[in-house]
């Protein structure tokens, strides 16, 4: 189509769009941009620096219409010779194209990235190809525009590149709107601390608007007030009839379209339902001989032609036209696009086809393509997009045969569980089981039951999960050996290991491993090694850690990503439990990188909790609380992971004397008992015992003691039992006479504390790097100097309840002048704000909203809400304005 006469006429346009070129730098005639020289120069400098081996990322941000694309084009027009330029953009589709901008960037290069994409490679294959593509001999500019619309797989790739900038010669240029949401925040988090520069494009000044309005007869002041200095808005208003004073910019866009001839207007309306560049082939299919009608629209600056096709000059213009269409006409125009995509010569992009089929209410096309699009997206790691495709298909699922509908609902349930929406995953999984029963396919039924068991377990319904596994095994036993039976055996062994029946789990998992080897299921082999490691470790076998490491190596070698993610989480749990904190730090770093890149958020959640627990051990309570609050408040449906994060947060609150700890601990202990996992019981139970001691209510921990003493009897739980006994002793609920003192196999430093050797215990905790436990042992000395040192440590930590108990001991020792003390954070500023609260107050003082602060600090809005509330309380302020006024006398640093 590129050689078509109509296309040639479009490409050869010359019209009154010089004004547009002055403001937005149209590609057909590059021009100097007003008030954007500094940003373009910053991009050029970044490219020059990258060529010298110092790569960086440049974030070009601003509201819609502010000129982000124009700045990038101006930069690319001046980029140094010898650079490779790879450029792509994200589209505002119902479900973004999987790796869409990378397809755009790689098209026609013949390089490793194009080969990997064309071959339909896995996420790992694409990541490897990107690394190879960017490691070439020439420096590269990689541009991805409108990242706020990116799919998960694209974000994964960008995070991957961001973490490897120091090994490449590349400048990564990303454009996105200021209102970008959570998925993009995770990318920004990956960039934090690295070589990154943010170019926030400001509105045009009144002087710049006046220069543009010169000769138009318009009042420059009124024009600036109406448009706010937004370049797109300015040009639209100036392009409107001079006698007209538009109420909104949308009015000006629609007024320009109404001035077109009927054929041109109809062509613009047809184009407006396509939220991306319309390639010449698709344009030909849509318009045929009527393509000529677009020439007038181009001459009036409504659309423009680029090498890749026809596009509205700005997305805001497209949206204005599409939004003005009556619903029936919009539906009809989308049906035309569906027909054009289906009859085109090339295989249609599934995401585009599904988008237009949904808009056209074309159920047949949605059902024919959305499930496949969802499975492709899931395979590539675009799990949000997979969910959206499955949800689109489910609107029409009652038209499908039972077997196809069951497969769709089953896949949907799996994506829900990956997205931490466990309750909905259970509901969908149950529906899939009913549909499998109706279809009468025993193997498929058994496999769906196994997936349901996983959803149930993660939702916290352990008994139901076990029942689902038992039923799956019953169904599959009759089908004979094979992959499905190997799966059932694996899941049965896993549930036994996870609920503490390790003696039963080991032979079950050994049998499952043999079945998995026979079935050539490397993923199941890895899972068997994983849960064998858990079971053996719980029985005190040191080989448990070796098996878990073997599970991780097996899963990673064969690309079994979900199994590798499970291995990271179970390995992390065991390393924490055994006090191998240095090794744990490395596991967490690698595991979080792996799970975040592949969007396994339930596994990442687990690892994040253990990262917070490690921070608590190291005495960084402020960072630990922030991380835990982000998890607890930022995830609505954590399922069984609730007993990981909530008890940890409650324990930290208890150490700080926060009354909010009590209800959290009560709920966590109740749920932990239902779930029956050792980790959940230990986390909630020991936190409850510590709270009972700190609050002087030891009777509240009696019931907890009986449950945990029984569950921590196996040798592999020695570290948990040691910590439990130490806190029971502090609460007055354990003694040597009751057999609750140090025991054979009890690890140090718990053993030293239990046998009354406070010096050895305190020294061991100091070596381990846990100041809180060190202080508690020093306080057991019965001597003034060690007890004073304990008090200082506790005051520095902000451990108010424990410090209060230590002050009582000092009085009992006859100390007359006991230091009143203040935490380190309190000494840092008169209001006693934590470092993070100082950051938040500093930004509040600049007038930022909580959402803007959350984006700046890369945390959830809920976390910022909590910090703002705490700041107001500490300052005694009734409003943000009062808090901002109080910030000045505190001498807080200026926001950067």
PyMOL commands that set and color helices and strands:
alter all, ss='L'
color gray80, all
select helices_A, chain A and resi 5-11+18-24+37-51+68-78+100-106+112-118+123-134+147-149+152-162+165-167+182-191+206-213+220-227+231-239+249-258+262-272+280-299+315-323+327-343+350-359+363-380+383-394+397-399+402-418+422-439+442-459+462-477+483-498+502-518+522-538+543-557+561-577+581-597+601-618+621-634+639-655+661-675+678-694+698-711+715-730+750-754+758-768+771-778+784-797+800-812+824-828+835-845+850-857+861-875+880-889
alter helices_A, ss='H'
color red, helices_A
select strands_A, chain A and resi 56-61+84-89+140-145+170-176+196-200+303-306+309-312
alter strands_A, ss='S'
color yellow, strands_A
deselect
rebuild
show_as cartoon
